[in-house]
Amino acid sequence: MVTTLFGVALVWLSLRTLLLLAQVNRFAPESRLSRAFRQELMHRGLIPDPADVERLMR
């Protein structure tokens, strides 16, 4: 009984970890693209740099 419960818990944690890794892998390219796009917008002066905004708010 305890062995079965331990086995089920181990399988559940393994599946949860695999799903989390799959989700991170899925969103990684979009995240890189988003950061590059935001960097390009800041470079062109279309949006302010967050560091400048924070400095001006003080």
C-alpha distance matrix in Angstrom:
0.0 3.8 5.4 5.2 6.3 8.6 9.9 10.7 12.4 14.2 15.4 16.5 18.4 20.0 21.2 22.5 24.4 25.8 27.1 28.6 30.4 31.6 33.1 34.8 36.2 37.5 39.3 40.7 43.9 44.6 44.3 46.7 49.1 49.1 49.9 52.7 54.1 54.1 55.7 58.4 59.1 59.5 61.7 64.0 64.2 62.7 60.1 60.4 58.5 55.8 57.2 60.6 59.4 57.6 60.8 62.9 60.8 61.4
3.8 0.0 3.8 5.4 5.1 6.1 8.5 9.9 10.5 12.2 14.2 15.2 16.4 18.2 20.0 20.9 22.4 24.3 25.7 26.9 28.5 30.2 31.5 32.9 34.5 36.0 37.6 38.8 42.1 43.0 42.4 44.7 47.3 47.2 47.8 50.6 52.2 52.0 53.5 56.3 57.1 57.3 59.5 61.8 62.0 60.7 57.9 58.0 56.0 53.3 54.5 58.0 56.8 54.9 58.0 60.3 58.1 58.6
5.4 3.8 0.0 3.8 5.5 5.0 6.1 8.6 9.8 10.4 12.2 14.1 15.3 16.3 18.3 19.8 21.0 22.4 24.3 25.6 26.9 28.5 30.2 31.6 32.8 34.5 36.3 37.4 40.5 41.6 41.2 43.3 45.9 46.1 46.7 49.3 51.1 51.1 52.5 55.2 56.2 56.5 58.5 60.9 61.3 60.0 57.4 57.6 55.5 53.0 54.2 57.7 56.8 55.0 58.0 60.4 58.4 59.0
5.2 5.4 3.8 0.0 3.8 5.4 5.0 6.1 8.5 9.8 10.5 12.2 14.2 15.2 16.4 18.2 19.9 21.0 22.4 24.2 25.7 26.8 28.5 30.3 31.4 32.8 34.8 36.1 39.1 40.1 39.9 42.2 44.6 44.7 45.6 48.2 49.7 49.9 51.5 54.1 54.9 55.5 57.5 59.8 60.2 58.7 56.2 56.6 54.7 52.2 53.7 57.2 56.1 54.4 57.6 59.9 57.9 58.7
6.3 5.1 5.5 3.8 0.0 3.8 5.4 5.1 6.2 8.6 9.9 10.5 12.3 14.2 15.4 16.4 18.3 20.0 21.1 22.5 24.3 25.7 27.0 28.6 30.2 31.5 33.2 34.6 37.8 38.5 38.1 40.6 43.0 42.8 43.6 46.5 47.9 47.8 49.5 52.1 52.8 53.3 55.5 57.7 57.9 56.4 53.8 54.1 52.2 49.6 51.1 54.5 53.2 51.5 54.7 56.9 54.8 55.5
8.6 6.1 5.0 5.4 3.8 0.0 3.8 5.5 5.1 6.1 8.7 9.9 10.6 12.2 14.3 15.3 16.5 18.3 20.0 21.1 22.5 24.3 25.8 27.0 28.5 30.2 31.8 32.9 36.2 37.2 36.6 38.8 41.4 41.4 42.0 44.7 46.4 46.3 47.7 50.5 51.4 51.7 53.7 56.1 56.4 55.1 52.5 52.7 50.6 48.0 49.3 52.8 51.8 50.0 53.1 55.4 53.4 54.0
9.9 8.5 6.1 5.0 5.4 3.8 0.0 3.8 5.4 5.1 6.2 8.5 9.9 10.5 12.3 14.1 15.3 16.5 18.3 19.9 21.1 22.5 24.3 25.8 26.9 28.5 30.5 31.6 34.7 35.8 35.6 37.7 40.1 40.5 41.2 43.7 45.4 45.6 47.0 49.6 50.7 51.2 53.1 55.4 55.9 54.6 52.1 52.6 50.5 48.2 49.6 53.1 52.1 50.6 53.7 56.0 54.2 55.0
10.7 9.9 8.6 6.1 5.1 5.5 3.8 0.0 3.8 5.4 5.1 6.1 8.6 9.8 10.6 12.1 14.2 15.3 16.4 18.2 19.9 21.0 22.5 24.3 25.7 26.8 28.7 30.2 33.3 34.1 34.0 36.3 38.6 38.7 39.7 42.3 43.7 43.9 45.6 48.1 48.9 49.6 51.7 53.8 54.2 52.7 50.2 50.8 49.0 46.6 48.2 51.6 50.5 49.0 52.3 54.4 52.5 53.5
12.4 10.5 9.8 8.5 6.2 5.1 5.4 3.8 0.0 3.8 5.5 5.1 6.1 8.5 10.0 10.5 12.2 14.2 15.3 16.4 18.3 19.9 21.1 22.6 24.3 25.7 27.2 28.5 31.8 32.5 32.0 34.4 36.9 36.8 37.5 40.3 41.8 41.7 43.3 46.0 46.8 47.2 49.3 51.6 51.9 50.5 47.9 48.2 46.3 43.7 45.2 48.6 47.5 45.9 49.1 51.3 49.4 50.2
14.2 12.2 10.4 9.8 8.6 6.1 5.1 5.4 3.8 0.0 3.8 5.5 5.2 6.1 8.7 9.9 10.6 12.3 14.3 15.4 16.5 18.3 20.0 21.2 22.5 24.3 26.0 27.0 30.2 31.3 30.9 32.9 35.5 35.8 36.3 38.9 40.7 40.8 42.1 44.8 45.9 46.2 48.2 50.6 51.0 49.8 47.3 47.6 45.6 43.2 44.6 48.1 47.2 45.7 48.8 51.1 49.4 50.2
15.4 14.2 12.2 10.5 9.9 8.7 6.2 5.1 5.5 3.8 0.0 3.8 5.5 5.0 6.1 8.5 9.8 10.5 12.2 14.2 15.3 16.4 18.3 20.0 21.0 22.4 24.5 25.7 28.7 29.8 29.8 31.9 34.2 34.6 35.5 38.0 39.6 40.0 41.5 43.9 45.0 45.7 47.5 49.7 50.4 49.0 46.7 47.3 45.4 43.2 44.9 48.3 47.4 46.1 49.3 51.5 49.9 51.0
16.5 15.2 14.1 12.2 10.5 9.9 8.5 6.1 5.1 5.5 3.8 0.0 3.8 5.4 5.2 6.1 8.6 9.9 10.6 12.3 14.3 15.3 16.5 18.4 19.9 21.0 22.8 24.4 27.4 28.1 27.9 30.4 32.6 32.7 33.7 36.4 37.7 37.9 39.6 42.1 42.9 43.6 45.7 47.8 48.2 46.6 44.2 44.9 43.1 40.8 42.6 45.9 44.8 43.5 46.8 48.9 47.1 48.2
18.4 16.4 15.3 14.2 12.3 10.6 9.9 8.6 6.1 5.2 5.5 3.8 0.0 3.8 5.5 5.0 6.1 8.6 9.9 10.5 12.3 14.2 15.3 16.5 18.3 19.9 21.3 22.4 25.8 26.6 26.0 28.4 30.9 30.9 31.5 34.3 35.9 35.9 37.4 40.0 40.9 41.3 43.4 45.7 46.1 44.8 42.3 42.6 40.7 38.3 39.8 43.3 42.3 40.9 44.1 46.3 44.6 45.6
20.0 18.2 16.3 15.2 14.2 12.2 10.5 9.8 8.5 6.1 5.0 5.4 3.8 0.0 3.8 5.4 5.1 6.2 8.7 9.9 10.6 12.3 14.3 15.4 16.5 18.3 20.2 21.1 24.2 25.5 25.2 27.2 29.7 30.2 30.9 33.3 35.1 35.4 36.8 39.2 40.4 41.0 42.8 45.1 45.8 44.6 42.3 42.8 40.8 38.8 40.3 43.8 43.0 41.8 44.9 47.2 45.8 46.9
21.2 20.0 18.3 16.4 15.4 14.3 12.3 10.6 10.0 8.7 6.1 5.2 5.5 3.8 0.0 3.8 5.4 5.0 6.1 8.5 9.8 10.5 12.3 14.3 15.2 16.3 18.5 20.0 22.8 23.8 23.9 26.2 28.3 28.7 29.9 32.2 33.7 34.2 35.9 38.1 39.1 40.0 41.9 44.0 44.7 43.2 41.0 41.9 40.2 38.2 40.1 43.4 42.5 41.5 44.8 46.8 45.4 46.7
22.5 20.9 19.8 18.2 16.4 15.3 14.1 12.1 10.5 9.9 8.5 6.1 5.0 5.4 3.8 0.0 3.8 5.5 5.2 6.2 8.7 9.9 10.6 12.4 14.2 15.3 16.8 18.4 21.5 22.1 21.9 24.4 26.6 26.6 27.6 30.3 31.6 31.8 33.6 36.0 36.8 37.5 39.6 41.7 42.2 40.7 38.3 39.0 37.3 35.1 37.0 40.3 39.2 38.2 41.5 43.5 41.9 43.3
24.4 22.4 21.0 19.9 18.3 16.5 15.3 14.2 12.2 10.6 9.8 8.6 6.1 5.1 5.4 3.8 0.0 3.8 5.5 5.1 6.2 8.6 9.9 10.6 12.2 14.2 15.6 16.5 19.8 20.8 20.3 22.4 25.0 25.2 25.9 28.4 30.1 30.4 31.8 34.3 35.4 35.9 37.8 40.1 40.7 39.5 37.2 37.7 35.7 33.7 35.3 38.7 38.0 36.9 40.0 42.3 40.9 42.1
25.8 24.3 22.4 21.0 20.0 18.3 16.5 15.3 14.2 12.3 10.5 9.9 8.6 6.2 5.0 5.5 3.8 0.0 3.8 5.4 5.1 6.1 8.6 9.9 10.5 12.2 14.4 15.4 18.2 19.6 19.7 21.6 23.9 24.6 25.5 27.7 29.4 30.1 31.5 33.7 35.0 35.9 37.5 39.7 40.6 39.3 37.3 38.2 36.3 34.6 36.4 39.7 39.1 38.3 41.5 43.6 42.5 43.9
27.1 25.7 24.3 22.4 21.1 20.0 18.3 16.4 15.3 14.3 12.2 10.6 9.9 8.7 6.1 5.2 5.5 3.8 0.0 3.8 5.5 5.0 6.2 8.7 9.8 10.4 12.5 14.3 17.0 17.7 18.0 20.5 22.4 22.7 24.1 26.4 27.7 28.3 30.1 32.2 33.2 34.3 36.2 38.1 38.9 37.3 35.3 36.3 34.8 33.0 35.1 38.3 37.4 36.8 40.1 42.0 40.7 42.4
28.6 26.9 25.6 24.2 22.5 21.1 19.9 18.2 16.4 15.4 14.2 12.3 10.5 9.9 8.5 6.2 5.1 5.4 3.8 0.0 3.8 5.4 5.1 6.3 8.6 9.8 10.8 12.2 15.5 16.1 15.7 18.2 20.5 20.5 21.5 24.1 25.5 25.8 27.5 29.9 30.8 31.6 33.5 35.6 36.2 34.8 32.6 33.4 31.6 29.7 31.7 34.9 34.1 33.3 36.6 38.6 37.3 38.8
30.4 28.5 26.9 25.7 24.3 22.5 21.1 19.9 18.3 16.5 15.3 14.3 12.3 10.6 9.8 8.7 6.2 5.1 5.5 3.8 0.0 3.8 5.4 5.1 6.1 8.5 10.1 10.5 13.7 15.1 14.8 16.6 19.1 19.8 20.5 22.8 24.6 25.2 26.5 28.8 30.1 30.9 32.5 34.7 35.7 34.5 32.5 33.3 31.4 29.8 31.6 34.9 34.5 33.8 36.8 39.0 38.1 39.6
31.6 30.2 28.5 26.8 25.7 24.3 22.5 21.0 19.9 18.3 16.4 15.3 14.2 12.3 10.5 9.9 8.6 6.1 5.0 5.4 3.8 0.0 3.8 5.5 5.1 6.1 8.8 10.0 12.4 13.7 14.4 16.3 18.2 19.1 20.5 22.4 23.8 24.9 26.4 28.3 29.7 30.9 32.4 34.3 35.5 34.0 32.3 33.6 32.0 30.7 32.8 35.9 35.3 35.0 38.2 40.1 39.3 41.0
33.1 31.5 30.2 28.5 27.0 25.8 24.3 22.5 21.1 20.0 18.3 16.5 15.3 14.3 12.3 10.6 9.9 8.6 6.2 5.1 5.4 3.8 0.0 3.8 5.4 5.0 6.3 8.6 11.3 11.6 12.0 14.6 16.3 16.6 18.1 20.4 21.5 22.3 24.2 26.2 27.1 28.3 30.2 32.0 32.8 31.2 29.4 30.6 29.2 27.7 30.1 33.0 32.2 32.0 35.3 37.0 36.1 38.0
34.8 32.9 31.6 30.3 28.6 27.0 25.8 24.3 22.6 21.2 20.0 18.4 16.5 15.4 14.3 12.4 10.6 9.9 8.7 6.3 5.1 5.5 3.8 0.0 3.8 5.4 5.4 6.0 9.5 10.4 9.8 12.0 14.4 14.8 15.6 18.0 19.6 20.2 21.6 23.9 25.1 26.0 27.7 29.8 30.7 29.4 27.5 28.5 26.7 25.3 27.3 30.4 30.0 29.6 32.7 34.7 33.9 35.7
36.2 34.5 32.8 31.4 30.2 28.5 26.9 25.7 24.3 22.5 21.0 19.9 18.3 16.5 15.2 14.2 12.2 10.5 9.8 8.6 6.1 5.1 5.4 3.8 0.0 3.8 5.6 5.3 7.8 9.8 10.2 11.5 13.7 15.0 16.0 17.7 19.5 20.7 21.9 23.7 25.4 26.5 27.8 29.8 31.2 30.0 28.5 29.7 28.0 27.0 29.1 32.1 31.9 31.8 34.7 36.7 36.3 38.1
37.5 36.0 34.5 32.8 31.5 30.2 28.5 26.8 25.7 24.3 22.4 21.0 19.9 18.3 16.3 15.3 14.2 12.2 10.4 9.8 8.5 6.1 5.0 5.4 3.8 0.0 3.8 5.7 7.0 7.9 9.5 11.4 12.6 13.7 15.6 17.2 18.3 19.7 21.5 22.9 24.2 25.9 27.3 28.9 30.3 28.7 27.3 29.0 27.7 26.9 29.3 32.0 31.6 31.8 34.9 36.6 36.1 38.2
39.3 37.6 36.3 34.8 33.2 31.8 30.5 28.7 27.2 26.0 24.5 22.8 21.3 20.2 18.5 16.8 15.6 14.4 12.5 10.8 10.1 8.8 6.3 5.4 5.6 3.8 0.0 3.8 5.7 5.3 6.1 8.7 10.0 10.5 12.3 14.3 15.3 16.4 18.3 20.0 21.0 22.5 24.2 25.8 26.9 25.3 23.8 25.3 24.0 23.1 25.7 28.3 27.8 28.1 31.2 32.8 32.3 34.5
40.7 38.8 37.4 36.1 34.6 32.9 31.6 30.2 28.5 27.0 25.7 24.4 22.4 21.1 20.0 18.4 16.5 15.4 14.3 12.2 10.5 10.0 8.6 6.0 5.3 5.7 3.8 0.0 3.9 5.5 5.1 6.3 8.7 9.9 10.7 12.4 14.3 15.4 16.6 18.5 20.1 21.2 22.5 24.5 25.9 24.8 23.3 24.6 22.9 22.2 24.3 27.2 27.1 27.3 30.2 32.0 31.9 33.8
43.9 42.1 40.5 39.1 37.8 36.2 34.7 33.3 31.8 30.2 28.7 27.4 25.8 24.2 22.8 21.5 19.8 18.2 17.0 15.5 13.7 12.4 11.3 9.5 7.8 7.0 5.7 3.9 0.0 3.8 5.4 5.2 6.2 8.6 10.0 10.6 12.2 14.3 15.3 16.5 18.4 20.1 20.9 22.7 24.4 23.3 22.4 24.1 22.7 22.7 25.0 27.4 27.5 28.3 30.9 32.6 32.7 34.9
44.6 43.0 41.6 40.1 38.5 37.2 35.8 34.1 32.5 31.3 29.8 28.1 26.6 25.5 23.8 22.1 20.8 19.6 17.7 16.1 15.1 13.7 11.6 10.4 9.8 7.9 5.3 5.5 3.8 0.0 3.8 5.5 5.0 6.0 8.6 9.8 10.4 12.1 14.1 15.2 16.4 18.3 19.7 21.0 22.5 20.9 19.9 21.8 20.9 20.7 23.4 25.7 25.4 26.3 29.2 30.5 30.5 33.0
44.3 42.4 41.2 39.9 38.1 36.6 35.6 34.0 32.0 30.9 29.8 27.9 26.0 25.2 23.9 21.9 20.3 19.7 18.0 15.7 14.8 14.4 12.0 9.8 10.2 9.5 6.1 5.1 5.4 3.8 0.0 3.8 5.4 5.0 6.2 8.6 9.8 10.5 12.2 14.2 15.4 16.5 18.2 20.1 21.1 19.9 18.3 19.7 18.3 17.8 20.3 22.8 22.6 23.2 26.1 27.6 27.6 29.8
46.7 44.7 43.3 42.2 40.6 38.8 37.7 36.3 34.4 32.9 31.9 30.4 28.4 27.2 26.2 24.4 22.4 21.6 20.5 18.2 16.6 16.3 14.6 12.0 11.5 11.4 8.7 6.3 5.2 5.5 3.8 0.0 3.8 5.4 5.2 6.2 8.6 9.9 10.5 12.3 14.3 15.4 16.3 18.5 20.0 19.3 18.1 19.5 17.8 18.0 20.0 22.5 22.9 23.7 26.1 27.8 28.3 30.4
49.1 47.3 45.9 44.6 43.0 41.4 40.1 38.6 36.9 35.5 34.2 32.6 30.9 29.7 28.3 26.6 25.0 23.9 22.4 20.5 19.1 18.2 16.3 14.4 13.7 12.6 10.0 8.7 6.2 5.0 5.4 3.8 0.0 3.8 5.5 5.1 6.1 8.6 9.8 10.5 12.3 14.3 15.1 16.6 18.4 17.3 16.7 18.7 17.7 18.4 20.9 22.8 23.0 24.3 26.8 28.1 28.6 31.1
49.1 47.2 46.1 44.7 42.8 41.4 40.5 38.7 36.8 35.8 34.6 32.7 30.9 30.2 28.7 26.6 25.2 24.6 22.7 20.5 19.8 19.1 16.6 14.8 15.0 13.7 10.5 9.9 8.6 6.0 5.0 5.4 3.8 0.0 3.8 5.5 5.1 6.1 8.5 9.8 10.6 12.3 14.1 15.4 16.6 15.1 13.9 15.9 15.1 15.4 18.2 20.1 19.9 21.3 24.0 25.0 25.3 28.0
49.9 47.8 46.7 45.6 43.6 42.0 41.2 39.7 37.5 36.3 35.5 33.7 31.5 30.9 29.9 27.6 25.9 25.5 24.1 21.5 20.5 20.5 18.1 15.6 16.0 15.6 12.3 10.7 10.0 8.6 6.2 5.2 5.5 3.8 0.0 3.8 5.4 5.1 6.0 8.6 9.9 10.5 12.1 14.3 15.3 14.6 13.1 14.3 12.7 13.1 15.4 17.6 17.9 19.0 21.4 22.9 23.5 25.8
52.7 50.6 49.3 48.2 46.5 44.7 43.7 42.3 40.3 38.9 38.0 36.4 34.3 33.3 32.2 30.3 28.4 27.7 26.4 24.1 22.8 22.4 20.4 18.0 17.7 17.2 14.3 12.4 10.6 9.8 8.6 6.2 5.1 5.5 3.8 0.0 3.8 5.5 5.0 6.2 8.7 9.9 10.3 12.4 14.2 13.9 13.4 14.9 13.7 15.0 17.1 18.7 19.6 21.1 23.1 24.4 25.5 27.8
54.1 52.2 51.1 49.7 47.9 46.4 45.4 43.7 41.8 40.7 39.6 37.7 35.9 35.1 33.7 31.6 30.1 29.4 27.7 25.5 24.6 23.8 21.5 19.6 19.5 18.3 15.3 14.3 12.2 10.4 9.8 8.6 6.1 5.1 5.4 3.8 0.0 3.8 5.4 5.1 6.3 8.7 9.8 10.7 12.4 11.3 11.1 13.5 13.2 14.7 17.4 18.5 18.8 20.9 23.0 23.7 24.8 27.5
54.1 52.0 51.1 49.9 47.8 46.3 45.6 43.9 41.7 40.8 40.0 37.9 35.9 35.4 34.2 31.8 30.4 30.1 28.3 25.8 25.2 24.9 22.3 20.2 20.7 19.7 16.4 15.4 14.3 12.1 10.5 9.9 8.6 6.1 5.1 5.5 3.8 0.0 3.8 5.4 5.1 6.2 8.5 9.9 10.6 9.5 8.3 10.1 9.6 10.9 13.8 14.9 15.1 17.1 19.3 20.0 21.0 23.7
55.7 53.5 52.5 51.5 49.5 47.7 47.0 45.6 43.3 42.1 41.5 39.6 37.4 36.8 35.9 33.6 31.8 31.5 30.1 27.5 26.5 26.4 24.2 21.6 21.9 21.5 18.3 16.6 15.3 14.1 12.2 10.5 9.8 8.5 6.0 5.0 5.4 3.8 0.0 3.8 5.5 5.1 6.1 8.7 9.8 10.2 9.3 10.3 9.0 11.0 12.9 14.1 15.2 17.1 18.7 19.8 21.3 23.7
58.4 56.3 55.2 54.1 52.1 50.5 49.6 48.1 46.0 44.8 43.9 42.1 40.0 39.2 38.1 36.0 34.3 33.7 32.2 29.9 28.8 28.3 26.2 23.9 23.7 22.9 20.0 18.5 16.5 15.2 14.2 12.3 10.5 9.8 8.6 6.2 5.1 5.4 3.8 0.0 3.8 5.4 4.9 6.2 8.6 8.8 9.4 11.3 11.1 13.7 15.7 16.2 17.3 19.7 21.1 21.7 23.5 26.1
59.1 57.1 56.2 54.9 52.8 51.4 50.7 48.9 46.8 45.9 45.0 42.9 40.9 40.4 39.1 36.8 35.4 35.0 33.2 30.8 30.1 29.7 27.1 25.1 25.4 24.2 21.0 20.1 18.4 16.4 15.4 14.3 12.3 10.6 9.9 8.7 6.3 5.1 5.5 3.8 0.0 3.8 5.4 5.2 6.2 5.3 6.0 8.6 9.4 12.1 14.6 14.5 15.0 17.9 19.4 19.5 21.1 24.0
59.5 57.3 56.5 55.5 53.3 51.7 51.2 49.6 47.2 46.2 45.7 43.6 41.3 41.0 40.0 37.5 35.9 35.9 34.3 31.6 30.9 30.9 28.3 26.0 26.5 25.9 22.5 21.2 20.1 18.3 16.5 15.4 14.3 12.3 10.5 9.9 8.7 6.2 5.1 5.4 3.8 0.0 3.8 5.4 5.0 5.9 5.2 6.1 6.1 9.3 11.3 11.0 12.1 14.9 16.0 16.4 18.3 20.9
61.7 59.5 58.5 57.5 55.5 53.7 53.1 51.7 49.3 48.2 47.5 45.7 43.4 42.8 41.9 39.6 37.8 37.5 36.2 33.5 32.5 32.4 30.2 27.7 27.8 27.3 24.2 22.5 20.9 19.7 18.2 16.3 15.1 14.1 12.1 10.3 9.8 8.5 6.1 4.9 5.4 3.8 0.0 3.8 5.5 7.7 8.5 9.2 8.8 12.4 13.5 13.1 15.0 17.6 18.2 18.7 21.1 23.4
64.0 61.8 60.9 59.8 57.7 56.1 55.4 53.8 51.6 50.6 49.7 47.8 45.7 45.1 44.0 41.7 40.1 39.7 38.1 35.6 34.7 34.3 32.0 29.8 29.8 28.9 25.8 24.5 22.7 21.0 20.1 18.5 16.6 15.4 14.3 12.4 10.7 9.9 8.7 6.2 5.2 5.4 3.8 0.0 3.8 5.6 8.0 9.7 10.8 14.4 15.9 14.9 16.2 19.3 19.9 19.7 22.1 24.8
64.2 62.0 61.3 60.2 57.9 56.4 55.9 54.2 51.9 51.0 50.4 48.2 46.1 45.8 44.7 42.2 40.7 40.6 38.9 36.2 35.7 35.5 32.8 30.7 31.2 30.3 26.9 25.9 24.4 22.5 21.1 20.0 18.4 16.6 15.3 14.2 12.4 10.6 9.8 8.6 6.2 5.0 5.5 3.8 0.0 3.8 5.5 6.6 8.5 12.1 13.6 12.0 13.0 16.4 16.9 16.3 18.7 21.5
62.7 60.7 60.0 58.7 56.4 55.1 54.6 52.7 50.5 49.8 49.0 46.6 44.8 44.6 43.2 40.7 39.5 39.3 37.3 34.8 34.5 34.0 31.2 29.4 30.0 28.7 25.3 24.8 23.3 20.9 19.9 19.3 17.3 15.1 14.6 13.9 11.3 9.5 10.2 8.8 5.3 5.9 7.7 5.6 3.8 0.0 3.8 6.8 9.6 12.4 14.9 13.5 13.5 17.0 18.2 17.3 19.1 22.3
60.1 57.9 57.4 56.2 53.8 52.5 52.1 50.2 47.9 47.3 46.7 44.2 42.3 42.3 41.0 38.3 37.2 37.3 35.3 32.6 32.5 32.3 29.4 27.5 28.5 27.3 23.8 23.3 22.4 19.9 18.3 18.1 16.7 13.9 13.1 13.4 11.1 8.3 9.3 9.4 6.0 5.2 8.5 8.0 5.5 3.8 0.0 3.8 6.6 8.9 11.8 10.7 10.2 13.6 15.2 14.5 15.9 19.2
60.4 58.0 57.6 56.6 54.1 52.7 52.6 50.8 48.2 47.6 47.3 44.9 42.6 42.8 41.9 39.0 37.7 38.2 36.3 33.4 33.3 33.6 30.6 28.5 29.7 29.0 25.3 24.6 24.1 21.8 19.7 19.5 18.7 15.9 14.3 14.9 13.5 10.1 10.3 11.3 8.6 6.1 9.2 9.7 6.6 6.8 3.8 0.0 3.8 6.2 8.4 6.9 6.8 10.2 11.5 11.0 12.7 15.7
58.5 56.0 55.5 54.7 52.2 50.6 50.5 49.0 46.3 45.6 45.4 43.1 40.7 40.8 40.2 37.3 35.7 36.3 34.8 31.6 31.4 32.0 29.2 26.7 28.0 27.7 24.0 22.9 22.7 20.9 18.3 17.8 17.7 15.1 12.7 13.7 13.2 9.6 9.0 11.1 9.4 6.1 8.8 10.8 8.5 9.6 6.6 3.8 0.0 3.8 5.4 5.3 6.5 8.8 10.1 10.9 12.6 15.0
55.8 53.3 53.0 52.2 49.6 48.0 48.2 46.6 43.7 43.2 43.2 40.8 38.3 38.8 38.2 35.1 33.7 34.6 33.0 29.7 29.8 30.7 27.7 25.3 27.0 26.9 23.1 22.2 22.7 20.7 17.8 18.0 18.4 15.4 13.1 15.0 14.7 10.9 11.0 13.7 12.1 9.3 12.4 14.4 12.1 12.4 8.9 6.2 3.8 0.0 3.8 5.4 5.1 6.2 8.6 9.9 10.6 12.9
57.2 54.5 54.2 53.7 51.1 49.3 49.6 48.2 45.2 44.6 44.9 42.6 39.8 40.3 40.1 37.0 35.3 36.4 35.1 31.7 31.6 32.8 30.1 27.3 29.1 29.3 25.7 24.3 25.0 23.4 20.3 20.0 20.9 18.2 15.4 17.1 17.4 13.8 12.9 15.7 14.6 11.3 13.5 15.9 13.6 14.9 11.8 8.4 5.4 3.8 0.0 3.8 5.5 5.2 6.2 8.7 10.0 11.3
60.6 58.0 57.7 57.2 54.5 52.8 53.1 51.6 48.6 48.1 48.3 45.9 43.3 43.8 43.4 40.3 38.7 39.7 38.3 34.9 34.9 35.9 33.0 30.4 32.1 32.0 28.3 27.2 27.4 25.7 22.8 22.5 22.8 20.1 17.6 18.7 18.5 14.9 14.1 16.2 14.5 11.0 13.1 14.9 12.0 13.5 10.7 6.9 5.3 5.4 3.8 0.0 3.8 5.4 5.1 6.2 8.6 10.4
59.4 56.8 56.8 56.1 53.2 51.8 52.1 50.5 47.5 47.2 47.4 44.8 42.3 43.0 42.5 39.2 38.0 39.1 37.4 34.1 34.5 35.3 32.2 30.0 31.9 31.6 27.8 27.1 27.5 25.4 22.6 22.9 23.0 19.9 17.9 19.6 18.8 15.1 15.2 17.3 15.0 12.1 15.0 16.2 13.0 13.5 10.2 6.8 6.5 5.1 5.5 3.8 0.0 3.8 5.4 5.2 6.2 9.0
57.6 54.9 55.0 54.4 51.5 50.0 50.6 49.0 45.9 45.7 46.1 43.5 40.9 41.8 41.5 38.2 36.9 38.3 36.8 33.3 33.8 35.0 32.0 29.6 31.8 31.8 28.1 27.3 28.3 26.3 23.2 23.7 24.3 21.3 19.0 21.1 20.9 17.1 17.1 19.7 17.9 14.9 17.6 19.3 16.4 17.0 13.6 10.2 8.8 6.2 5.2 5.4 3.8 0.0 3.8 5.5 5.2 6.8
60.8 58.0 58.0 57.6 54.7 53.1 53.7 52.3 49.1 48.8 49.3 46.8 44.1 44.9 44.8 41.5 40.0 41.5 40.1 36.6 36.8 38.2 35.3 32.7 34.7 34.9 31.2 30.2 30.9 29.2 26.1 26.1 26.8 24.0 21.4 23.1 23.0 19.3 18.7 21.1 19.4 16.0 18.2 19.9 16.9 18.2 15.2 11.5 10.1 8.6 6.2 5.1 5.4 3.8 0.0 3.8 5.5 5.7
62.9 60.3 60.4 59.9 56.9 55.4 56.0 54.4 51.3 51.1 51.5 48.9 46.3 47.2 46.8 43.5 42.3 43.6 42.0 38.6 39.0 40.1 37.0 34.7 36.7 36.6 32.8 32.0 32.6 30.5 27.6 27.8 28.1 25.0 22.9 24.4 23.7 20.0 19.8 21.7 19.5 16.4 18.7 19.7 16.3 17.3 14.5 11.0 10.9 9.9 8.7 6.2 5.2 5.5 3.8 0.0 3.8 5.5
60.8 58.1 58.4 57.9 54.8 53.4 54.2 52.5 49.4 49.4 49.9 47.1 44.6 45.8 45.4 41.9 40.9 42.5 40.7 37.3 38.1 39.3 36.1 33.9 36.3 36.1 32.3 31.9 32.7 30.5 27.6 28.3 28.6 25.3 23.5 25.5 24.8 21.0 21.3 23.5 21.1 18.3 21.1 22.1 18.7 19.1 15.9 12.7 12.6 10.6 10.0 8.6 6.2 5.2 5.5 3.8 0.0 3.8
61.4 58.6 59.0 58.7 55.5 54.0 55.0 53.5 50.2 50.2 51.0 48.2 45.6 46.9 46.7 43.3 42.1 43.9 42.4 38.8 39.6 41.0 38.0 35.7 38.1 38.2 34.5 33.8 34.9 33.0 29.8 30.4 31.1 28.0 25.8 27.8 27.5 23.7 23.7 26.1 24.0 20.9 23.4 24.8 21.5 22.3 19.2 15.7 15.0 12.9 11.3 10.4 9.0 6.8 5.7 5.5 3.8 0.0
